[in-house]
Amino acid sequence: MSNANEWHVASLVVYCRPAQLPAVLQAIGAMDGVEVPVKGELGKIVVAIEGPTQVAVVRRIDEIALLEGILSTTLIYHEFAELEAGEEQQ
């Protein structure tokens, strides 16, 4: 069950085919609530995901896993926080 006052943050290590790295980075960069803070030339990247629910975060992970050229995705970190009254989701 989700609470409207939650905010979720997750990070993944994603491996893709090096030749498809530019296309993968472009596709991931176009997704809302997703950024790539670390990129390696050999196809290893770190992806950060933020969202209002765990379901939203898992959907993004699934979307990334289905991109052409993705070899694997590994969840490294997941945290959720209860927002205080008046605090906004980013």
C-alpha positions in Angstrom: 0.0 0.0 0.0 1.3 3.4 -0.9 1.1 6.6 1.2 0.7 9.9 -0.7 3.3 11.3 1.7 6.1 9.0 0.6 9.0 9.7 -1.7 11.1 6.8 -3.1 14.7 6.9 -4.2 16.5 4.0 -5.8 19.8 3.4 -7.7 20.8 0.7 -10.1 23.9 -0.5 -11.8 23.1 -1.1 -15.4 25.2 -2.9 -18.0 24.6 -2.3 -21.7 26.4 -3.1 -24.9 29.1 -0.5 -25.3 28.1 0.2 -28.9 24.6 1.1 -27.7 25.6 3.3 -24.8 24.8 6.6 -26.5 21.3 5.4 -27.4 20.7 3.9 -23.9 21.9 7.2 -22.2 19.5 9.2 -24.5 16.6 6.9 -23.7 17.2 6.9 -20.0 17.8 10.7 -20.0 14.3 11.2 -21.5 12.6 9.4 -18.6 11.0 11.5 -15.9 12.6 11.1 -12.4 15.7 9.4 -13.8 19.3 10.5 -14.1 22.6 8.9 -14.9 25.2 10.3 -12.4 28.0 7.9 -13.5 28.8 6.5 -16.9 31.5 4.2 -18.0 32.8 3.9 -21.6 32.5 0.1 -21.4 28.7 0.1 -20.9 28.5 0.3 -17.1 26.3 3.1 -15.7 24.7 4.1 -12.5 21.1 5.2 -12.7 19.2 7.1 -10.0 15.4 7.0 -9.9 13.0 9.1 -7.8 9.3 8.7 -7.6 6.2 9.0 -5.4 5.6 5.2 -5.0 7.5 2.0 -5.1 5.4 0.9 -8.0 6.5 3.9 -10.0 10.2 3.2 -9.3 9.8 -0.5 -10.3 8.1 0.5 -13.5 11.1 2.7 -14.4 13.4 -0.2 -13.6 11.4 -2.5 -15.9 11.4 0.2 -18.7 15.2 0.4 -18.4 15.6 -3.3 -18.4 13.6 -3.6 -21.7 15.7 -1.0 -23.6 17.6 -2.4 -26.6 21.2 -3.1 -25.7 20.6 -3.6 -21.9 22.4 -6.7 -20.6 21.5 -6.4 -16.9 20.1 -4.2 -14.2 20.9 -4.6 -10.5 19.1 -2.7 -7.8 21.8 -1.4 -5.4 19.7 0.9 -3.2 16.1 1.7 -2.3 14.9 4.1 0.3 11.6 5.8 1.0 10.9 8.7 3.2 7.7 10.0 4.8 7.3 13.6 3.8 6.5 16.1 6.6 3.4 18.3 6.4 4.0 21.1 3.9 7.1 19.3 2.4 6.8 18.8 -1.4 7.8 15.9 -3.6 10.7 16.9 -5.8 
